[in-house]
């Protein structure tokens, strides 16, 4: 009988199975006896020779397979494949980083050229350049100049912490009050480097802001790249960001604002948080993201007085991620440590600022930590039990947070806590008030409800329709994931494209919550669009470039006619290509035309006013006027003022209300008492405010003052003013007694009238 061999090799399991099948087939063939009494297999002795030949061929084939599957050859193939894969990853990383840096540099260069063309910056004198810092933002540049003119950096810093030359009759810590760390850092760099021999101080300051904007753009690029897996998404996000520049940034008209210094750090923080939440990162990368996140959170808290409110909204997103068991508890615990550490350091560097201790962010963190300690088994049990525990968790967290905030405000009185609550009540229609400060803030553009123009502009650039598509898919997938967690299904970390579960990715879920919360705030406050719109561009670019999003849709549609994986890969490439080509064709000429469009910003009346103050007014003079104008007066002349354009300080807002009384219907005696109590030597009457003809009459300064002073009558929906005194700004210009007894006009032009507050009253009849 022919011997049946079964060789044990190191080949693959499939090949072993084939050999065993072959052996069993031979074994099942019938055995017949030949004429010579010998045993034959199958067809008898005639087939023996054919069988032996087949066996030899089979043996040769086995040897060849063994040689090809030998350990040495498999190692060589694995080394080659791993080397080629590593080279591909390095190439993608290199070109992606190159594209990100190129986008950032090109954007900063574009903004610098656009700013130079808009304000004719290079041919202006220093006074005219400083006046271009609009909206009262030039106040921050004044402190930068002060640090450069101080005898030493230490001396300049000390003078800012005990500043009695800015607000009349007050000694303030300007570093804490105005968050001046950006000016301190940039002035220190300018002083200690040799760059002062080549670059003027104002160009260095403006260049630093534009440099931060390039970092902002790079962070948006990286964030979209990390989420989608392709740097094409980053380029599309930057394109949308630049095209929608009027709704994404304020840097082109108010450079020194705190927002322009702080939001780039927030963008870096969001990008590193996105990487930290991802499942498929190494421990070293995770640690790098964590350290960067902690540092950027601390800097963000340091340079903007409203940063803790922004981080509170972000903390709510992370709280929802933790409550629904969408990320590992270890990562949430690490994020709590990062937040608490950054808050503690910012509290120390901001001279024990009480607003950080009473901030809603700290209250949320305290409530979350305590609730996690007392509800360690919250994420266990059946569906109904988990839902009940979840409601209890929400109640425990917010009750603990509110109680903590209440106790802190009782122990450490915070002057603006009641004011913010009153403001929100009026904003949401829960209450009405005649208070000037509340109504004045509600009339500010940043606190008003955005108009339809915002959504029309976003629709015209195609970002809003695609955003709604991406948000809908991701939100529905996220809701499915939440249901799975509540039903007891564990988290799935080894996701594949074929799974079609984009809502299982923690970084995607975070950005869904992020865009929903900030989008809701943007629908209430127009100023919040500068926090929401950049991430709309980033989130939309990620979605249209992500194969996971298209695969999720095809999974829901149960597509079978075409392979869904192939189709998702095609669409994730074709759709952004079509969008990018259409944007390039339509908007690239417009963006470039802005650089060739010659604009001119020139305010001769303000230049004339500041020139008179610098040449004619005493150095120790104190000026009263509107906050925006006083910011310019302080920047260009250095004179003390009665108020400043800082709307987060309730004390300065009250002084602003007193100064604005020059546009009310009050007696000259009342106005004189107010100005002398503020130690004002001169008062500046502005024609645009005194004769304002705005269509929105309820938001004119004189209307707000009349309501607050009780000088109005409501009759059938109409507002009528009444007072036994005429409007002060009008009566004063008529130059008759008793107004001339208290005030003397010393300067005037088309826009401004400057009156000296008489130190000695001369009664003329």
Buried (B, 14 or more C-beta within 10 A) or exposed (E): EBEEEEEEBEBEEEBBEEBEEEBEEBEEEEEEEEEEEEEBBBEBBEBBEEBEEEBEEEEEEBEEBBEEBBEEEEEEEEEEEEEEEEEEEEEBEEEBBEBBBBBBBBBBEBBBEBBBBBBBBEEBEEBBBBBBBBBBBBBBBBBBBBBBEBEEBEEBBEBBBEBEBBBBEBEBBBBBBBBBBBBBBBBBEBBEEEEBEEEEBBBBBBBBBBBBBBBBBBBBBBBBBBBBBBBBBBBBBBBBBBBBBBBBBBBBBBBBBBBBBBBBBBBBBBBBBBBBBBBEBEEEEBEBBBEBBBBBBBBBBBBBBBBBBBBBBBBBBBBBBBBBBBBBEEBBBBBBBBBBEBBEBBBEBBEEBBBBBBBBBBBBBBBBBBBBEEBEEBBEBEEEEBEEBBEBBBEBBBEBBEEBBEEBBEEEEBEBBEBEEBBEBBBEEEEEBEBBBBBBBBBEEBBBEBEEEBEEBBEEBBBBEBBEBBBEBBBBBBEBBBEBBBEEEEBBEEBEBEBBBBBBBBBBBBBBBBBBBBBEBBBBBBBBBBBBBBBBBBBBBBBBBBBBBBBBBBBEEEBEEEEBBEBBBEBBBEBBEEBBEEBEEEBEEEBEEBEEEEEEBEBEEBBBBBEBBBEEBEEEBBBBBBBBBBBBBBBBBBBBBBBBBBBBBBBBBEBBBBBBBBBBBBBBEBBBEBBBEBBBBBBBBBBEBBEBEEEEEEBBBBBBBBBBBEBBEEEEEEEEBEBEBBBBBBBBBEEEEBBBBBBBBEBBBEBBBBBBBBEEEEEEE
